[in-house]
Amino acid sequence: MEDVDVLVVGAGPAGSTAAASLARHGHRVLLVEEHDRVGHPVQCAGLVSERVLELAGSRRFVVGPVRGAEVYGPGRAHLRFQSPTPRAFVIDRAGLDVFLADRAARAGARIETGTKFDRLVGAVNGVAVARLTRAGGEAFDVRTRLVIGADGVASAVARAFRLRRPVEILPAFEAEFPECPADPDSVGVYLGRTIAPGLFGWWIPDGAGGARIGVAATADGTTARSYFDRFCERLRSLHGWRLRSPTSYIVSGIPIGRVPRTSGARVLLVGDAAAQVKPLSGGGIFTGMRCAELAAATAHDALTRDDLGAATLAAYDAAWQKELGAEIDGALYLRRLFLKLTDDELERIVEALGAADLEATIVAFGDIDFPTGVARRLLRQSPSLVRLVPKALSALFGDSGLRAPDLDFGSRRQAR
Ligand SMILES: Cc1cc2nc3c(=O)[nH]c(=O)nc-3n(C[C@H](O)[C@H](O)[C@H](O)COP(=O)(O)OP(=O)(O)OC[C@H]3O[C@@H](n4cnc5c(N)ncnc54)[C@H](O)[C@@H]3O)c2cc1C
Protein backbone atom coordinates (compact mmCIF):
# COMPACT_ATOMS: atom_id res chain seq x y z
CA MET A 1 0.00 0.00 0.00
CA GLU A 2 1.32 3.45 -0.96
CA ASP A 3 2.05 5.94 1.85
CA VAL A 4 1.65 9.66 1.29
CA ASP A 5 1.57 12.71 3.51
CA VAL A 6 -1.40 14.32 1.77
CA LEU A 7 -4.09 12.93 -0.48
CA VAL A 8 -5.71 15.82 -2.39
CA VAL A 9 -9.02 14.82 -3.96
CA GLY A 10 -10.01 16.82 -7.06
CA ALA A 11 -7.75 18.59 -9.57
CA GLY A 12 -9.84 21.75 -9.93
CA PRO A 13 -8.35 25.18 -9.10
CA ALA A 14 -8.59 24.61 -5.33
CA GLY A 15 -7.09 21.10 -5.26
CA SER A 16 -4.20 21.86 -7.61
CA THR A 17 -3.36 25.06 -5.69
CA ALA A 18 -3.19 23.19 -2.37
CA ALA A 19 -1.23 20.32 -3.94
CA ALA A 20 1.38 22.67 -5.49
CA SER A 21 1.93 24.52 -2.26
CA LEU A 22 2.36 21.37 -0.14
CA ALA A 23 4.60 19.65 -2.69
CA ARG A 24 6.80 22.77 -2.78
CA HIS A 25 7.30 22.32 0.98
CA GLY A 26 8.59 18.80 0.30
CA HIS A 27 5.54 16.80 1.45
CA ARG A 28 4.60 13.63 -0.46
CA VAL A 29 1.42 14.67 -2.25
CA LEU A 30 -0.93 12.49 -4.30
CA LEU A 31 -3.52 14.47 -6.29
CA VAL A 32 -6.35 12.33 -7.68
CA GLU A 33 -8.88 13.43 -10.30
CA GLU A 34 -11.83 11.27 -11.25
CA HIS A 35 -11.92 12.44 -14.87
CA ASP A 36 -9.40 11.22 -17.43
CA ARG A 37 -8.47 14.77 -18.44
CA VAL A 38 -7.88 17.60 -15.98
CA GLY A 39 -10.16 20.55 -16.77
CA HIS A 40 -12.76 18.49 -18.65
CA PRO A 41 -15.69 18.67 -18.71
CA VAL A 42 -15.65 22.46 -18.20
CA GLN A 43 -18.28 23.53 -15.68
CA CYS A 44 -17.80 27.27 -15.50
CA ALA A 45 -18.36 30.56 -17.34
CA GLY A 46 -14.74 31.55 -16.77
CA LEU A 47 -15.05 35.13 -15.55
CA VAL A 48 -12.36 36.03 -13.01
CA SER A 49 -10.64 38.99 -11.43
CA GLU A 50 -6.99 40.01 -11.63
CA ARG A 51 -6.54 38.28 -8.24
CA VAL A 52 -6.97 34.86 -9.86
CA LEU A 53 -4.22 35.63 -12.37
CA GLU A 54 -1.99 36.71 -9.48
CA LEU A 55 -2.74 33.54 -7.50
CA ALA A 56 -1.96 31.45 -10.58
CA GLY A 57 1.14 33.52 -11.36
CA SER A 58 0.29 33.52 -15.07
CA ARG A 59 -1.99 35.14 -17.66
CA ARG A 60 -1.54 32.56 -20.37
CA PHE A 61 -5.14 31.26 -20.12
CA VAL A 62 -6.75 34.74 -20.46
CA VAL A 63 -8.84 34.97 -23.62
CA GLY A 64 -10.03 38.54 -23.23
CA PRO A 65 -10.50 41.51 -20.91
CA VAL A 66 -13.90 42.70 -19.66
CA ARG A 67 -14.36 46.46 -19.45
CA GLY A 68 -18.11 46.81 -19.29
CA ALA A 69 -21.30 45.26 -17.95
CA GLU A 70 -24.97 45.47 -18.83
CA VAL A 71 -27.55 44.72 -16.13
CA TYR A 72 -31.21 44.17 -17.03
CA GLY A 73 -34.17 44.19 -14.67
CA PRO A 74 -37.15 41.91 -15.24
CA GLY A 75 -38.78 44.56 -17.48
CA ARG A 76 -37.06 47.06 -19.73
CA ALA A 77 -34.92 48.87 -17.11
CA HIS A 78 -31.22 48.44 -17.69
CA LEU A 79 -27.81 49.93 -16.94
CA ARG A 80 -24.55 49.95 -18.83
CA PHE A 81 -21.17 50.43 -17.19
CA GLN A 82 -17.96 51.00 -19.07
CA SER A 83 -14.55 51.29 -17.50
CA PRO A 84 -11.42 52.51 -19.31
CA THR A 85 -9.41 49.67 -17.79
CA PRO A 86 -10.21 45.92 -17.62
CA ARG A 87 -12.29 45.05 -14.55
CA ALA A 88 -12.31 41.29 -15.07
CA PHE A 89 -11.04 38.65 -17.50
CA VAL A 90 -12.61 35.85 -19.46
CA ILE A 91 -10.41 32.78 -19.23
CA ASP A 92 -10.06 29.43 -20.91
CA ARG A 93 -11.20 27.55 -17.80
CA ALA A 94 -9.85 24.17 -18.90
CA GLY A 95 -6.56 25.97 -19.65
CA LEU A 96 -6.45 27.33 -16.08
CA ASP A 97 -7.06 23.88 -14.57
CA VAL A 98 -4.38 22.27 -16.75
CA PHE A 99 -1.91 25.05 -15.93
CA LEU A 100 -2.49 24.66 -12.17
CA ALA A 101 -2.27 20.85 -12.25
CA ASP A 102 0.94 21.13 -14.25
CA ARG A 103 2.31 23.56 -11.66
CA ALA A 104 1.49 21.03 -8.91
CA ALA A 105 3.23 18.25 -10.84
CA ARG A 106 6.32 20.41 -11.42
CA ALA A 107 6.42 21.13 -7.68
CA GLY A 108 6.57 17.38 -7.04
CA ALA A 109 2.96 16.25 -6.59
CA ARG A 110 2.02 12.96 -8.22
CA ILE A 111 -1.19 13.22 -10.23
CA GLU A 112 -3.44 10.29 -11.01
CA THR A 113 -6.29 11.08 -13.39
CA GLY A 114 -9.16 8.68 -13.96
CA THR A 115 -8.96 7.92 -10.23
CA LYS A 116 -11.79 8.52 -7.84
CA PHE A 117 -11.84 8.85 -4.06
CA ASP A 118 -14.43 6.35 -2.99
CA ARG A 119 -14.45 6.27 0.80
CA LEU A 120 -12.41 5.90 3.97
CA VAL A 121 -11.74 2.32 4.91
CA GLY A 122 -10.30 2.98 8.33
CA ALA A 123 -7.15 4.00 10.08
CA VAL A 124 -3.82 2.20 10.55
CA ASN A 125 -1.65 3.51 13.41
CA GLY A 126 -3.67 6.72 13.40
CA VAL A 127 -3.14 7.21 9.65
CA ALA A 128 -6.20 7.36 7.37
CA VAL A 129 -6.67 4.70 4.70
CA ALA A 130 -8.57 5.87 1.62
CA ARG A 131 -10.12 3.60 -1.00
CA LEU A 132 -9.56 4.86 -4.56
CA THR A 133 -11.07 3.44 -7.74
CA ARG A 134 -9.58 3.60 -11.24
CA ALA A 135 -11.77 4.24 -14.29
CA GLY A 136 -11.69 0.51 -15.16
CA GLY A 137 -13.13 -0.35 -11.73
CA GLU A 138 -9.86 -1.46 -10.08
CA ALA A 139 -9.85 -0.43 -6.40
CA PHE A 140 -6.74 0.24 -4.33
CA ASP A 141 -5.96 1.76 -0.94
CA VAL A 142 -3.61 4.59 0.04
CA ARG A 143 -2.37 5.43 3.54
CA THR A 144 -2.36 9.17 4.12
CA ARG A 145 -1.66 11.47 7.06
CA LEU A 146 -4.11 14.09 5.75
CA VAL A 147 -6.93 14.26 3.19
CA ILE A 148 -7.79 17.54 1.45
CA GLY A 149 -11.27 17.43 -0.05
CA ALA A 150 -11.22 19.68 -3.13
CA ASP A 151 -13.81 17.52 -4.82
CA GLY A 152 -16.38 20.15 -5.63
CA VAL A 153 -20.05 20.66 -4.94
CA ALA A 154 -20.92 17.01 -4.24
CA SER A 155 -17.83 16.34 -2.05
CA ALA A 156 -17.40 12.65 -1.26
CA VAL A 157 -14.62 13.60 1.19
CA ALA A 158 -17.05 15.75 3.25
CA ARG A 159 -19.42 12.77 3.40
CA ALA A 160 -16.65 10.32 4.33
CA PHE A 161 -15.47 12.52 7.22
CA ARG A 162 -19.04 13.42 8.23
CA LEU A 163 -18.54 17.15 7.78
CA ARG A 164 -22.04 18.64 7.53
CA ARG A 165 -22.73 20.95 4.58
CA PRO A 166 -26.13 22.60 5.10
CA VAL A 167 -25.84 24.71 1.94
CA GLU A 168 -28.23 25.59 -0.85
CA ILE A 169 -27.25 24.12 -4.22
CA LEU A 170 -28.36 26.29 -7.14
CA PRO A 171 -28.79 24.22 -10.31
CA ALA A 172 -27.03 25.89 -13.25
CA PHE A 173 -27.28 25.41 -17.01
CA GLU A 174 -24.89 27.03 -19.46
CA ALA A 175 -24.34 26.62 -23.21
CA GLU A 176 -21.55 27.75 -25.55
CA PHE A 177 -22.66 29.48 -28.73
CA PRO A 178 -20.49 30.01 -31.80
CA GLU A 179 -21.62 33.64 -32.09
CA CYS A 180 -21.68 36.57 -29.67
CA PRO A 181 -24.36 39.09 -30.63
CA ALA A 182 -23.32 41.45 -27.83
CA ASP A 183 -20.41 43.77 -27.11
CA PRO A 184 -17.34 41.45 -27.05
CA ASP A 185 -15.66 43.13 -24.08
CA SER A 186 -18.74 43.35 -21.83
CA VAL A 187 -20.78 40.85 -19.86
CA GLY A 188 -24.57 40.78 -19.42
CA VAL A 189 -26.59 40.04 -16.27
CA TYR A 190 -30.39 39.52 -16.30
CA LEU A 191 -32.50 39.58 -13.15
CA GLY A 192 -36.05 38.35 -12.67
CA ARG A 193 -38.09 35.62 -11.04
CA THR A 194 -39.35 34.23 -14.35
CA ILE A 195 -35.91 33.52 -15.80
CA ALA A 196 -33.71 32.99 -12.73
CA PRO A 197 -35.22 33.24 -9.24
CA GLY A 198 -32.42 33.28 -6.67
CA LEU A 199 -29.58 34.36 -8.97
CA PHE A 200 -29.48 35.56 -12.60
CA GLY A 201 -29.00 34.79 -16.27
CA TRP A 202 -25.77 35.83 -18.02
CA TRP A 203 -23.85 36.06 -21.27
CA ILE A 204 -20.08 36.21 -21.37
CA PRO A 205 -18.09 36.56 -24.63
CA ASP A 206 -15.67 33.65 -25.02
CA GLY A 207 -12.90 35.74 -26.57
CA ALA A 208 -13.08 33.80 -29.85
CA GLY A 209 -16.23 35.34 -31.32
CA GLY A 210 -18.66 33.14 -29.38
CA ALA A 211 -20.52 33.47 -26.08
CA ARG A 212 -21.24 31.49 -22.93
CA ILE A 213 -24.90 31.95 -22.01
CA GLY A 214 -26.35 30.50 -18.83
CA VAL A 215 -28.61 30.70 -15.81
CA ALA A 216 -28.45 29.59 -12.20
CA ALA A 217 -31.59 29.63 -10.09
CA THR A 218 -33.06 28.39 -6.84
CA ALA A 219 -34.03 24.70 -6.97
CA ASP A 220 -37.81 25.15 -6.96
CA GLY A 221 -38.97 22.21 -9.05
CA THR A 222 -38.41 23.93 -12.40
CA THR A 223 -35.31 22.56 -14.11
CA ALA A 224 -32.31 24.78 -14.84
CA ARG A 225 -32.80 23.77 -18.49
CA SER A 226 -36.35 25.22 -18.45
CA TYR A 227 -35.03 28.47 -16.94
CA PHE A 228 -32.34 28.51 -19.61
CA ASP A 229 -34.95 28.14 -22.39
CA ARG A 230 -36.96 31.00 -20.86
CA PHE A 231 -33.78 33.09 -20.67
CA CYS A 232 -33.01 32.48 -24.37
CA GLU A 233 -36.59 33.53 -25.14
CA ARG A 234 -36.03 36.70 -23.12
CA LEU A 235 -32.84 37.46 -25.07
CA ARG A 236 -34.87 37.01 -28.26
CA SER A 237 -37.70 39.30 -27.18
CA LEU A 238 -35.45 41.95 -25.59
CA HIS A 239 -32.64 42.13 -28.16
CA GLY A 240 -33.95 40.18 -31.14
CA TRP A 241 -31.14 37.60 -30.71
CA ARG A 242 -31.78 34.41 -32.66
CA LEU A 243 -29.08 32.10 -31.37
CA ARG A 244 -27.94 29.16 -33.47
CA SER A 245 -27.48 25.71 -31.97
CA PRO A 246 -25.06 25.66 -29.05
CA THR A 247 -21.81 23.74 -29.39
CA SER A 248 -21.84 22.38 -25.82
CA TYR A 249 -23.81 22.37 -22.57
CA ILE A 250 -22.89 22.45 -18.90
CA VAL A 251 -25.23 21.22 -16.17
CA SER A 252 -23.91 21.73 -12.68
CA GLY A 253 -24.61 23.16 -9.26
CA ILE A 254 -23.41 26.14 -7.25
CA PRO A 255 -23.18 25.77 -3.44
CA ILE A 256 -24.29 28.87 -1.52
CA GLY A 257 -24.13 29.15 2.26
CA ARG A 258 -21.88 28.45 5.19
CA VAL A 259 -20.31 25.12 6.05
CA PRO A 260 -19.99 25.18 9.85
CA ARG A 261 -16.69 23.23 9.95
CA THR A 262 -14.33 22.88 7.00
CA SER A 263 -11.76 20.92 9.00
CA GLY A 264 -11.62 17.89 11.27
CA ALA A 265 -9.09 15.30 12.39
CA ARG A 266 -6.94 14.54 9.31
CA VAL A 267 -9.18 16.44 6.90
CA LEU A 268 -9.59 19.87 5.31
CA LEU A 269 -12.21 20.96 2.76
CA VAL A 270 -11.44 23.64 0.16
CA GLY A 271 -13.25 25.38 -2.69
CA ASP A 272 -16.78 24.33 -3.66
CA ALA A 273 -16.49 21.35 -1.28
CA ALA A 274 -16.39 23.96 1.52
CA ALA A 275 -18.96 26.26 -0.21
CA GLN A 276 -16.25 28.94 -0.50
CA VAL A 277 -18.31 30.66 -3.16
CA LYS A 278 -19.39 34.30 -3.53
CA PRO A 279 -23.12 34.26 -2.67
CA LEU A 280 -24.10 37.17 -4.93
CA SER A 281 -22.56 35.77 -8.11
CA GLY A 282 -21.85 32.06 -7.56
CA GLY A 283 -18.20 32.65 -8.53
CA GLY A 284 -15.77 30.45 -6.63
CA ILE A 285 -12.44 30.37 -8.43
CA PHE A 286 -10.78 33.22 -6.50
CA THR A 287 -12.22 32.19 -3.13
CA GLY A 288 -11.39 28.51 -3.68
CA MET A 289 -7.78 29.19 -4.72
CA ARG A 290 -7.13 31.63 -1.90
CA CYS A 291 -8.62 29.29 0.70
CA ALA A 292 -6.55 26.45 -0.76
CA GLU A 293 -3.41 28.51 -0.08
CA LEU A 294 -4.56 29.03 3.51
CA ALA A 295 -5.39 25.32 3.86
CA ALA A 296 -1.91 24.42 2.61
CA ALA A 297 -0.31 26.77 5.16
CA THR A 298 -2.21 25.15 8.05
CA ALA A 299 -1.52 21.66 6.65
CA HIS A 300 2.21 22.34 6.31
CA ASP A 301 2.39 23.50 9.92
CA ALA A 302 0.39 20.49 11.17
CA LEU A 303 2.43 17.96 9.13
CA THR A 304 5.68 19.50 10.35
CA ARG A 305 4.54 19.25 13.99
CA ASP A 306 3.01 15.83 13.27
CA ASP A 307 -0.24 16.96 14.86
CA LEU A 308 -3.17 16.43 12.51
CA GLY A 309 -5.84 16.59 15.20
CA ALA A 310 -9.06 18.53 14.81
CA ALA A 311 -7.94 21.32 17.16
CA THR A 312 -4.74 22.03 15.19
CA LEU A 313 -6.44 21.90 11.79
CA ALA A 314 -9.21 24.22 13.00
CA ALA A 315 -6.65 27.02 12.51
CA TYR A 316 -7.61 26.79 8.81
CA ASP A 317 -11.29 27.60 9.53
CA ALA A 318 -10.18 30.61 11.53
CA ALA A 319 -7.72 31.75 8.82
CA TRP A 320 -10.10 31.71 5.86
CA GLN A 321 -13.00 33.12 7.85
CA LYS A 322 -10.80 35.98 9.03
CA GLU A 323 -10.00 36.85 5.42
CA LEU A 324 -13.27 36.10 3.63
CA GLY A 325 -15.90 35.37 6.29
CA ALA A 326 -17.12 38.97 6.67
CA GLU A 327 -17.54 39.36 2.90
CA ILE A 328 -19.40 36.05 2.57
CA ASP A 329 -21.66 36.82 5.55
CA GLY A 330 -22.41 40.31 4.18
CA ALA A 331 -23.19 38.85 0.77
CA LEU A 332 -25.43 36.15 2.29
CA TYR A 333 -27.29 38.91 4.14
CA LEU A 334 -27.76 40.90 0.91
CA ARG A 335 -28.82 37.74 -0.88
CA ARG A 336 -31.56 37.14 1.68
CA LEU A 337 -32.82 40.65 0.89
CA PHE A 338 -32.56 39.96 -2.84
CA LEU A 339 -34.66 36.79 -2.47
CA LYS A 340 -37.48 38.82 -0.89
CA LEU A 341 -37.69 41.34 -3.74
CA THR A 342 -40.58 41.16 -6.20
CA ASP A 343 -39.93 41.63 -9.92
CA ASP A 344 -41.46 45.07 -9.65
CA GLU A 345 -39.02 46.03 -6.86
CA LEU A 346 -36.07 44.60 -8.81
CA GLU A 347 -37.08 46.64 -11.84
CA ARG A 348 -37.23 49.82 -9.76
CA ILE A 349 -33.85 49.09 -8.17
CA VAL A 350 -32.26 48.73 -11.62
CA GLU A 351 -33.93 52.02 -12.64
CA ALA A 352 -32.62 53.73 -9.50
CA LEU A 353 -29.09 52.42 -10.10
CA GLY A 354 -29.19 54.11 -13.52
CA ALA A 355 -28.76 57.53 -11.88
CA ALA A 356 -25.47 58.98 -13.14
CA ASP A 357 -23.76 59.36 -9.77
CA LEU A 358 -24.54 55.74 -8.80
CA GLU A 359 -23.15 54.44 -12.08
CA ALA A 360 -19.96 56.35 -11.36
CA THR A 361 -19.79 54.75 -7.88
CA ILE A 362 -20.25 51.29 -9.38
CA VAL A 363 -17.49 51.86 -11.95
CA ALA A 364 -15.15 53.34 -9.33
CA PHE A 365 -15.73 50.83 -6.51
CA GLY A 366 -17.18 47.70 -8.15
CA ASP A 367 -15.13 44.60 -7.31
CA ILE A 368 -16.36 41.18 -8.45
CA ASP A 369 -14.64 39.44 -5.52
CA PHE A 370 -15.83 41.83 -2.80
CA PRO A 371 -19.18 43.22 -4.06
CA THR A 372 -20.59 44.12 -0.64
CA GLY A 373 -18.34 47.20 -0.42
CA VAL A 374 -19.97 48.88 -3.40
CA ALA A 375 -23.44 47.72 -2.28
CA ARG A 376 -22.91 49.48 1.05
CA ARG A 377 -21.76 52.67 -0.67
CA LEU A 378 -24.77 52.64 -3.01
CA LEU A 379 -27.22 52.19 -0.13
CA ARG A 380 -25.60 55.08 1.74
CA GLN A 381 -25.54 57.28 -1.33
CA SER A 382 -29.05 56.78 -2.69
CA PRO A 383 -32.26 57.72 -0.86
CA SER A 384 -34.34 56.13 -3.63
CA LEU A 385 -32.57 52.78 -3.19
CA VAL A 386 -32.98 52.88 0.57
CA ARG A 387 -36.70 53.57 0.07
CA LEU A 388 -36.94 50.35 -1.96
CA VAL A 389 -34.86 48.14 0.30
CA PRO A 390 -36.72 48.55 3.64
CA LYS A 391 -39.70 46.70 2.16
CA ALA A 392 -37.47 43.72 1.73
CA LEU A 393 -36.07 44.25 5.21
CA SER A 394 -39.50 44.27 6.80
CA ALA A 395 -40.48 41.17 4.81
CA LEU A 396 -37.36 39.49 6.15
CA PHE A 397 -37.72 40.52 9.78
CA GLY A 398 -41.43 41.39 9.97
CA ASP A 399 -42.74 38.14 11.42
CA SER A 400 -39.84 37.47 13.72
CA GLY A 401 -40.31 40.51 15.93
CA LEU A 402 -36.69 41.44 15.25
CA ARG A 403 -35.79 45.01 14.53
CA ALA A 404 -34.54 45.65 10.99
CA PRO A 405 -30.75 45.73 11.37
CA ASP A 406 -28.40 48.55 10.58
CA LEU A 407 -27.45 48.22 6.91
CA ASP A 408 -23.80 48.61 7.79
CA PHE A 409 -23.28 44.89 8.36
CA GLY A 410 -19.50 45.40 8.56
CA SER A 411 -19.68 47.39 11.77
CA ARG A 412 -22.46 45.15 13.17
CA ARG A 413 -20.15 42.21 12.89
CA GLN A 414 -17.32 44.00 14.65
CA ALA A 415 -19.69 44.92 17.46
CA ARG A 416 -20.63 41.30 18.14
C1 LIG B 1 -22.39 27.22 -14.78
C2 LIG B 1 -21.32 27.73 -13.85
C3 LIG B 1 -20.63 28.89 -14.16
C4 LIG B 1 -19.63 29.37 -13.29
N1 LIG B 1 -18.96 30.50 -13.63
C5 LIG B 1 -17.98 30.98 -12.82
C6 LIG B 1 -17.24 32.14 -13.17
O1 LIG B 1 -17.46 32.75 -14.22
N2 LIG B 1 -16.27 32.57 -12.31
C7 LIG B 1 -15.99 31.92 -11.13
O2 LIG B 1 -15.12 32.37 -10.36
N3 LIG B 1 -16.67 30.82 -10.77
C8 LIG B 1 -17.65 30.32 -11.60
N4 LIG B 1 -18.32 29.18 -11.26
C9 LIG B 1 -17.95 28.48 -10.02
C10 LIG B 1 -16.63 27.73 -10.22
O3 LIG B 1 -16.72 26.91 -11.35
C11 LIG B 1 -16.33 26.89 -8.96
O4 LIG B 1 -16.48 27.69 -7.82
C12 LIG B 1 -14.89 26.35 -9.02
O5 LIG B 1 -14.74 25.48 -10.11
C13 LIG B 1 -14.58 25.62 -7.72
O6 LIG B 1 -13.29 25.05 -7.83
P1 LIG B 1 -12.94 23.72 -6.99
O7 LIG B 1 -11.53 23.40 -7.30
O8 LIG B 1 -13.38 23.88 -5.60
O9 LIG B 1 -13.93 22.61 -7.57
P2 LIG B 1 -14.10 22.04 -9.04
O10 LIG B 1 -13.62 23.00 -10.05
O11 LIG B 1 -15.52 21.58 -9.12
O12 LIG B 1 -13.13 20.80 -9.07
C14 LIG B 1 -13.43 19.64 -8.35
C15 LIG B 1 -12.71 18.51 -9.04
O13 LIG B 1 -12.85 17.33 -8.24
C16 LIG B 1 -13.11 16.23 -9.08
N5 LIG B 1 -13.79 15.23 -8.25
C17 LIG B 1 -15.04 15.27 -7.75
N6 LIG B 1 -15.29 14.21 -6.99
C18 LIG B 1 -14.15 13.46 -7.01
C19 LIG B 1 -13.79 12.20 -6.39
N7 LIG B 1 -14.63 11.54 -5.59
N8 LIG B 1 -12.56 11.72 -6.64
C20 LIG B 1 -11.68 12.39 -7.45
N9 LIG B 1 -11.97 13.57 -8.05
C21 LIG B 1 -13.20 14.09 -7.82
C22 LIG B 1 -13.96 16.80 -10.19
O14 LIG B 1 -13.92 16.00 -11.35
C23 LIG B 1 -13.31 18.17 -10.40
O15 LIG B 1 -12.29 18.13 -11.36
C24 LIG B 1 -19.34 28.67 -12.09
C25 LIG B 1 -20.03 27.50 -11.77
C26 LIG B 1 -21.00 27.03 -12.64
C27 LIG B 1 -21.73 25.77 -12.28
The ligand as an SDF file (V2000), in Angstrom:
LIG
                    3D

 53 58  0  0  0  0  0  0  0  0999 V2000
  -22.3900   27.2240  -14.7840 C   0  0  0  0  0  0  0  0  0  0  0  0
  -21.3180   27.7300  -13.8490 C   0  0  0  0  0  0  0  0  0  0  0  0
  -20.6260   28.8890  -14.1580 C   0  0  0  0  0  0  0  0  0  0  0  0
  -19.6340   29.3670  -13.2910 C   0  0  0  0  0  0  0  0  0  0  0  0
  -18.9570   30.5030  -13.6250 N   0  0  0  0  0  0  0  0  0  0  0  0
  -17.9850   30.9780  -12.8200 C   0  0  0  0  0  0  0  0  0  0  0  0
  -17.2350   32.1380  -13.1730 C   0  0  0  0  0  0  0  0  0  0  0  0
  -17.4640   32.7480  -14.2230 O   0  0  0  0  0  0  0  0  0  0  0  0
  -16.2670   32.5740  -12.3070 N   0  0  0  0  0  0  0  0  0  0  0  0
  -15.9940   31.9210  -11.1300 C   0  0  0  0  0  0  0  0  0  0  0  0
  -15.1230   32.3740  -10.3580 O   0  0  0  0  0  0  0  0  0  0  0  0
  -16.6730   30.8160  -10.7730 N   0  0  0  0  0  0  0  0  0  0  0  0
  -17.6460   30.3170  -11.5960 C   0  0  0  0  0  0  0  0  0  0  0  0
  -18.3220   29.1780  -11.2590 N   0  0  0  0  0  0  0  0  0  0  0  0
  -17.9530   28.4820  -10.0220 C   0  0  0  0  0  0  0  0  0  0  0  0
  -16.6310   27.7260  -10.2170 C   0  0  0  0  0  0  0  0  0  0  0  0
  -16.7250   26.9110  -11.3510 O   0  0  0  0  0  0  0  0  0  0  0  0
  -16.3310   26.8950   -8.9630 C   0  0  0  0  0  0  0  0  0  0  0  0
  -16.4810   27.6870   -7.8200 O   0  0  0  0  0  0  0  0  0  0  0  0
  -14.8930   26.3480   -9.0190 C   0  0  0  0  0  0  0  0  0  0  0  0
  -14.7350   25.4830  -10.1060 O   0  0  0  0  0  0  0  0  0  0  0  0
  -14.5750   25.6150   -7.7220 C   0  0  0  0  0  0  0  0  0  0  0  0
  -13.2880   25.0510   -7.8280 O   0  0  0  0  0  0  0  0  0  0  0  0
  -12.9450   23.7160   -6.9920 P   0  0  0  0  0  0  0  0  0  0  0  0
  -11.5310   23.4020   -7.3020 O   0  0  0  0  0  0  0  0  0  0  0  0
  -13.3750   23.8850   -5.6040 O   0  0  0  0  0  0  0  0  0  0  0  0
  -13.9320   22.6100   -7.5720 O   0  0  0  0  0  0  0  0  0  0  0  0
  -14.1040   22.0420   -9.0390 P   0  0  0  0  0  0  0  0  0  0  0  0
  -13.6150   23.0030  -10.0520 O   0  0  0  0  0  0  0  0  0  0  0  0
  -15.5180   21.5820   -9.1190 O   0  0  0  0  0  0  0  0  0  0  0  0
  -13.1290   20.8000   -9.0740 O   0  0  0  0  0  0  0  0  0  0  0  0
  -13.4270   19.6360   -8.3540 C   0  0  0  0  0  0  0  0  0  0  0  0
  -12.7130   18.5050   -9.0400 C   0  0  0  0  0  0  0  0  0  0  0  0
  -12.8450   17.3280   -8.2380 O   0  0  0  0  0  0  0  0  0  0  0  0
  -13.1080   16.2280   -9.0750 C   0  0  0  0  0  0  0  0  0  0  0  0
  -13.7900   15.2260   -8.2480 N   0  0  0  0  0  0  0  0  0  0  0  0
  -15.0440   15.2690   -7.7510 C   0  0  0  0  0  0  0  0  0  0  0  0
  -15.2910   14.2110   -6.9860 N   0  0  0  0  0  0  0  0  0  0  0  0
  -14.1550   13.4560   -7.0070 C   0  0  0  0  0  0  0  0  0  0  0  0
  -13.7860   12.1990   -6.3910 C   0  0  0  0  0  0  0  0  0  0  0  0
  -14.6300   11.5370   -5.5900 N   0  0  0  0  0  0  0  0  0  0  0  0
  -12.5570   11.7190   -6.6420 N   0  0  0  0  0  0  0  0  0  0  0  0
  -11.6810   12.3890   -7.4550 C   0  0  0  0  0  0  0  0  0  0  0  0
  -11.9740   13.5710   -8.0510 N   0  0  0  0  0  0  0  0  0  0  0  0
  -13.2030   14.0850   -7.8150 C   0  0  0  0  0  0  0  0  0  0  0  0
  -13.9610   16.8030  -10.1860 C   0  0  0  0  0  0  0  0  0  0  0  0
  -13.9230   15.9970  -11.3540 O   0  0  0  0  0  0  0  0  0  0  0  0
  -13.3070   18.1660  -10.3970 C   0  0  0  0  0  0  0  0  0  0  0  0
  -12.2900   18.1350  -11.3570 O   0  0  0  0  0  0  0  0  0  0  0  0
  -19.3360   28.6720  -12.0860 C   0  0  0  0  0  0  0  0  0  0  0  0
  -20.0290   27.5040  -11.7710 C   0  0  0  0  0  0  0  0  0  0  0  0
  -21.0040   27.0270  -12.6390 C   0  0  0  0  0  0  0  0  0  0  0  0
  -21.7340   25.7720  -12.2800 C   0  0  0  0  0  0  0  0  0  0  0  0
  1  2  1  0
  2  3  1  0
  2 52  2  0
  3  4  2  0
  4  5  1  0
  4 50  1  0
  5  6  2  0
  6  7  1  0
  6 13  1  0
  7  8  2  0
  7  9  1  0
  9 10  1  0
 10 11  2  0
 10 12  1  0
 12 13  2  0
 13 14  1  0
 14 15  1  0
 14 50  1  0
 15 16  1  0
 16 17  1  0
 16 18  1  0
 18 19  1  0
 18 20  1  0
 20 21  1  0
 20 22  1  0
 22 23  1  0
 23 24  1  0
 24 25  2  0
 24 26  1  0
 24 27  1  0
 27 28  1  0
 28 29  2  0
 28 30  1  0
 28 31  1  0
 31 32  1  0
 32 33  1  0
 33 34  1  0
 33 48  1  0
 34 35  1  0
 35 36  1  0
 35 46  1  0
 36 37  1  0
 36 45  1  0
 37 38  2  0
 38 39  1  0
 39 40  1  0
 39 45  2  0
 40 41  1  0
 40 42  2  0
 42 43  1  0
 43 44  2  0
 44 45  1  0
 46 47  1  0
 46 48  1  0
 48 49  1  0
 50 51  2  0
 51 52  1  0
 52 53  1  0
M  END
$$$$
